[in-house]
Amino acid sequence: MVMREPFVVALTLVAALTATGCAGKLRLNSAQMCQAHGGTYNASTKTCTYQPSTRTAKQTCEAHGGYYEPTLDVCEIGRD
């Protein structure tokens, strides 16, 4: 799995804030989230293709413990 620096930084920040009790929401663009995991994002079908399988943006988001908002095509990770 390929992790890109911005995604790693974001997850590190969330972990640090969670540990200190200051966590809020993190909103990730579905295309960036897909690409950070080595996938290719198709905006028209809202799917992320990995070798050898395809996952929806919702499946990828939920795998990270997030809530997927299909209208905005974003993933929210964290608590209110």
C-alpha positions in Angstrom: 0.0 0.0 0.0 1.4 3.4 -1.0 0.9 6.2 1.5 1.5 9.8 0.4 2.8 12.4 2.8 -0.3 14.6 3.1 -2.5 11.7 4.1 0.1 10.4 6.6 0.4 13.9 8.1 -3.4 14.2 8.4 -3.8 10.8 10.1 -0.9 11.6 12.4 -2.6 14.8 13.4 -5.9 13.1 14.0 -4.2 10.5 16.2 -2.4 13.2 18.2 -5.6 15.2 18.7 -7.5 12.1 19.7 -4.9 11.2 22.2 -5.2 14.7 23.8 -9.0 14.7 23.6 -9.1 17.6 21.1 -10.3 15.7 18.1 -12.8 17.0 15.7 -13.7 15.9 12.2 -11.4 15.3 9.4 -12.8 15.8 5.9 -11.0 14.0 3.1 -11.6 14.4 -0.6 -12.5 10.9 -2.0 -10.1 11.2 -4.9 -7.2 12.2 -2.7 -8.0 9.4 -0.2 -8.1 6.9 -3.0 -4.9 8.0 -4.6 -3.1 8.0 -1.2 -3.8 4.3 -1.1 -2.5 3.7 -4.5 -5.8 3.6 -6.3 -7.3 5.3 -9.3 -10.5 7.3 -8.6 -13.4 7.6 -11.0 -15.5 10.6 -10.1 -18.4 9.7 -12.3 -19.0 6.3 -10.6 -17.5 7.4 -7.3 -15.3 4.3 -7.1 -11.7 3.7 -6.3 -9.9 1.0 -8.3 -7.1 -0.9 -6.6 -5.3 -3.8 -8.1 -7.0 -6.3 -8.4 -10.3 -5.0 -6.9 -12.6 -1.9 -7.0 -14.1 -0.3 -3.9 -16.6 2.4 -3.6 -15.7 5.7 -1.9 -18.1 4.8 0.8 -16.4 1.4 1.4 -13.0 3.0 1.6 -14.2 5.7 4.0 -16.0 3.3 6.2 -12.9 1.1 6.3 -11.2 4.1 8.0 -14.0 4.4 10.5 -15.5 7.4 8.7 -18.8 8.6 7.5 -19.2 9.1 3.7 -21.3 12.0 2.4 -22.2 11.1 -1.2 -23.6 14.5 -2.1 -20.3 16.3 -1.3 -18.2 13.2 -2.1 -16.2 13.5 1.1 -15.3 11.3 4.0 -15.5 12.6 7.6 -13.4 10.8 10.1 -13.6 11.7 13.8 -16.2 12.8 16.3 -18.6 15.7 16.5 
